[in-house]
Amino acid sequence: MSKSKPIYVETLIDSELEKVWEHTQDPEIHQQWDLRFSNIQYFPKEKKEDPQRFLYKTNIGFGISIAGEGESVGESLKDQERISSLKFWTDHPLSLIDEGSGYWKYVQTENGIKFFTQYDYKTKFGYLGRLLDFLFKPLMGWATAWSFDCLRLWLEKEIPPGISFMRSIFHYILSFILAFIWIYQGLVPKVLYQEAGELTLFKGIGWFQGHEELFLYSLGTVQIVFGLLFLLFSMTRWLHFMNIFALLCLGVGALMSQGILFAAPFNPTTITIAMIGYSVIALLNLRDLPKASNCKRKRASRR
């Protein structure tokens, strides 16, 4: 297919084989947990042994959808192992994918169902399509892994995909807000516009005499970098614990240096409590939140 590596995703689900098979083969159930599809519709079969043809649709926003077709064949290899092979294609003008193929495999183990997939596709638009695929394929891999973990949580802990999706949206909104505040507080008052008040404040404190500007630039840079971490590692608990600790330290420092600041409108108390609250909510929300990183993305090497 394409020159890049195929997409591979693997997860372990503590459930029954029949239940995992049903949740992945029934189109009405499948479309609930898979980010890649907004709607899946099976076409009627003329014969029972015919491949199952289906129509899929993916909403990409602004009222635009990309539709395509495919067909799959489910086969039981053993009592404790099944495989579903499929191929898919689309002639939609906005679709980067031309055609592709892959499989889903289900293996009963002592710890549950090993559920994994591998698929690949050809791209449209020649060289431009292959170039765009360097961004698109990792996104597809991430969406597949996130969806697999969403399915696992549904089957293991009875968390509906709709709830998982909304909780994930809340998490990324909180992470963006924290990132924005840290980056803004580092960039605007400490790097771009020191004269607006930050420089006067530090000169009044008496710290770093003669080096206040350099200190503000350094502090602003640290805050910007720390803010960017929320865009890259928002799923890690340690980042939110660091955020709470840093905010408490900054708050105590401000209180010891210029206590009058806490009587001003929009003072350090309000912003500190708000940002700590965001991290507390994020920490509570992280429990049983779908994560693409919970799935294996590389096939185990065979010796």
C-alpha positions in Angstrom: 0.0 0.0 0.0 1.6 3.3 1.1 5.3 3.5 1.7 4.8 4.4 5.4 4.2 1.7 8.0 0.6 0.4 8.4 -1.4 1.4 11.4 -1.3 -1.2 14.2 -3.3 -0.9 17.5 -3.7 -3.6 20.2 -5.6 -3.6 23.5 -6.6 -6.2 26.1 -10.2 -6.2 27.2 -11.4 -8.0 30.2 -14.7 -9.3 28.7 -16.1 -12.2 26.8 -15.3 -13.0 23.1 -18.9 -12.8 22.0 -19.4 -9.5 23.7 -16.4 -7.9 22.1 -17.4 -9.4 18.7 -20.9 -7.9 19.0 -19.6 -4.4 20.0 -17.3 -4.3 17.0 -19.4 -6.0 14.4 -22.9 -4.5 15.0 -22.8 -1.2 13.1 -25.2 0.6 15.5 -22.9 -0.2 18.4 -19.6 0.2 16.5 -20.4 3.8 15.5 -20.9 4.8 19.1 -17.3 4.2 20.2 -15.2 4.7 17.0 -14.0 8.2 16.5 -13.3 7.5 12.8 -16.9 6.9 11.9 -20.1 9.0 12.5 -22.4 6.5 10.8 -22.1 2.9 9.6 -24.8 1.2 7.6 -24.9 -2.4 6.4 -26.3 -3.2 3.0 -28.6 -6.3 2.8 -26.9 -9.5 1.7 -28.2 -11.5 -1.3 -26.7 -14.7 0.2 -25.6 -15.4 3.7 -22.1 -16.4 2.6 -21.6 -13.1 0.7 -19.2 -10.5 2.1 -20.9 -7.8 4.2 -20.9 -4.5 2.3 -21.3 -1.3 4.3 -21.5 2.4 3.9 -19.6 4.6 6.3 -19.7 8.4 6.9 -17.4 10.7 8.8 -18.4 14.2 9.8 -15.5 16.6 9.6 -17.3 19.7 10.7 -19.1 22.7 9.1 -21.9 20.3 7.9 -19.4 18.4 5.7 -19.2 14.6 5.7 -16.9 12.2 3.9 -18.6 8.9 2.8 -17.2 5.7 1.5 -17.9 2.0 1.1 -16.4 -1.2 2.2 -16.9 -4.9 2.7 -15.9 -7.2 5.4 -15.7 -11.0 6.0 -15.9 -12.4 9.5 -14.3 -15.8 10.0 -14.0 -18.0 13.0 -10.6 -19.6 13.0 -10.9 -21.5 16.3 -13.2 -21.6 19.3 -11.1 -18.9 21.0 -10.0 -16.9 18.0 -11.7 -14.8 15.3 -10.7 -12.5 12.5 -12.6 -10.0 10.5 -10.9 -8.8 7.2 -12.1 -5.8 5.4 -11.4 -3.5 2.5 -12.7 0.1 2.0 -12.7 2.8 -0.7 -14.1 6.2 -1.4 -14.4 8.5 -4.4 -15.3 11.6 -2.2 -13.3 14.6 -3.5 -12.2 15.7 0.0 -11.0 12.2 1.1 -7.2 11.7 1.4 -7.8 8.0 1.4 -8.4 6.3 -2.0 -8.6 2.6 -0.9 -7.3 0.4 1.8 -7.6 -2.9 3.6 -6.9 -4.4 7.0 -8.2 -6.8 9.6 -9.5 -7.0 13.2 -8.4 -10.0 15.2 -9.8 -11.4 18.5 -7.8 -13.8 20.6 -9.0 -15.3 23.9 -6.3 -15.2 26.6 -6.2 -16.0 30.3 -6.5 -12.2 31.1 -9.2 -11.4 28.6 -9.7 -10.7 24.9 -6.6 -9.5 22.9 -8.2 -7.3 20.3 -6.0 -5.8 17.7 -6.1 -4.3 14.2 -3.7 -3.5 11.3 -4.7 -1.6 8.3 -3.2 0.5 5.5 -4.4 2.5 2.6 -3.4 4.3 -0.6 -3.6 8.1 -0.8 -5.0 10.4 -3.4 -3.5 13.6 -4.9 -0.1 12.2 -5.8 3.0 13.7 -4.0 0.8 16.2 -2.1 -1.3 13.4 -0.7 1.7 11.4 0.4 3.0 14.5 2.1 -0.3 15.2 3.9 -0.3 11.6 5.0 2.7 12.3 7.3 0.2 14.2 9.5 -3.0 12.3 8.7 -1.7 8.8 9.4 -0.5 9.5 13.0 -3.9 11.2 13.6 -5.7 8.1 12.3 -3.5 5.9 14.5 -4.3 8.0 17.5 -8.0 8.0 16.8 -8.0 4.2 16.5 -6.1 3.7 19.7 -8.3 6.2 21.6 -11.4 4.4 20.3 -10.1 1.0 21.3 -9.5 2.3 24.9 -13.0 3.8 24.9 -14.4 0.4 23.9 -12.4 -1.2 26.7 -13.8 1.1 29.3 -17.3 0.6 28.0 -17.0 -3.2 28.3 -15.0 -3.4 31.5 -16.4 -0.5 33.5 -19.7 0.2 31.7 -18.7 3.8 30.9 -20.7 4.8 27.8 -18.7 6.2 24.9 -20.8 9.4 25.0 -19.7 10.0 28.5 -16.0 9.2 27.7 -16.2 11.6 24.7 -17.6 14.5 26.8 -15.2 14.0 29.6 -12.3 14.1 27.1 -13.7 17.3 25.7 -13.8 18.8 29.2 -10.2 17.7 29.8 -8.8 19.3 26.7 -10.7 22.5 27.4 -9.3 22.6 30.9 -5.8 21.9 29.5 -6.1 24.7 26.9 -7.2 27.2 29.5 -4.3 26.4 31.8 -1.9 26.5 28.9 -3.3 29.9 27.7 -3.1 31.5 31.2 0.5 30.4 31.8 1.7 31.4 28.3 -0.2 34.7 28.5 1.2 35.5 31.9 4.7 34.7 30.8 4.6 36.3 27.4 2.6 39.6 27.8 3.5 41.1 31.2 7.0 39.6 31.6 8.4 39.5 28.0 6.5 41.9 25.8 5.3 44.7 28.2 7.4 44.7 31.3 6.8 48.5 31.7 3.0 47.9 32.2 3.6 47.0 35.8 5.7 43.8 36.4 9.0 45.7 36.2 7.9 48.4 38.6 6.6 45.7 41.0 10.0 43.8 41.0 11.9 47.0 41.4 9.7 47.9 44.4 10.4 44.5 46.0 14.1 45.1 45.9 15.0 41.7 44.6 17.6 41.2 41.8 18.6 44.9 41.9 19.9 45.9 38.5 18.8 42.6 36.9 15.0 42.9 37.2 14.5 42.9 33.4 16.6 39.8 32.9 14.8 38.0 35.7 11.4 38.8 34.2 12.5 37.5 30.8 13.7 34.3 32.4 10.6 33.9 34.5 8.4 34.6 31.5 10.2 32.0 29.4 9.8 29.4 32.2 6.1 30.2 32.4 5.7 29.9 28.6 7.4 26.6 28.5 5.4 25.3 31.4 2.2 26.4 29.6 3.2 24.5 26.5 3.5 21.3 28.6 -0.3 21.4 29.1 -0.6 21.1 25.3 1.8 18.1 25.2 1.4 16.2 28.4 -2.0 17.1 29.7 -2.8 13.4 30.4 -0.1 13.1 33.1 -1.0 13.6 36.7 2.4 14.9 37.7 1.9 18.0 35.5 -1.2 19.1 37.5 0.5 18.4 40.8 3.4 20.6 39.6 0.9 23.3 38.6 -0.8 23.3 42.1 2.6 23.4 43.8 3.9 26.2 41.5 0.8 28.3 42.0 0.9 28.0 45.8 4.6 29.0 45.8 3.9 32.0 43.5 0.9 33.0 45.7 3.0 32.9 48.9 5.8 34.8 47.3 3.4 37.5 46.1 1.8 37.7 49.6 5.2 38.1 51.3 6.4 40.8 48.9 3.4 42.9 48.1 0.4 41.9 50.2 -1.5 44.9 48.9 -1.9 43.1 45.6 -4.5 40.8 47.1 -6.9 43.7 47.7 -6.8 44.7 44.0 -9.5 43.6 41.5 -8.6 40.3 39.7 -5.8 39.8 42.2 -3.5 36.8 42.6 -6.0 35.1 44.9 -8.7 34.8 42.3 -6.4 33.6 39.5 -4.5 31.2 41.7 -7.6 29.5 43.1 -9.2 29.3 39.7 -6.1 27.6 38.2 -5.7 25.2 41.1 -9.4 24.4 40.8 -8.9 23.6 37.1 -6.1 21.1 37.9 -8.1 19.5 40.7 -11.0 19.0 38.3 -8.5 17.6 35.7 -7.0 15.2 38.2 -10.5 13.9 39.2 -11.5 13.6 35.6 -8.4 11.7 34.6 -9.6 8.5 36.3 -10.9 6.1 33.7 -10.4 8.6 30.9 -9.7 7.0 27.4 -6.1 7.3 26.4 -4.5 6.3 23.2 -1.3 5.6 25.1 -3.1 2.7 26.9 -2.9 0.7 23.7 0.1 -0.9 22.1 1.0 0.7 18.8 3.7 -1.7 17.6 3.4 -5.4 16.9 5.5 -7.5 19.2 8.7 -8.8 17.5 8.8 -12.4 16.6 11.9 -14.4 17.5 
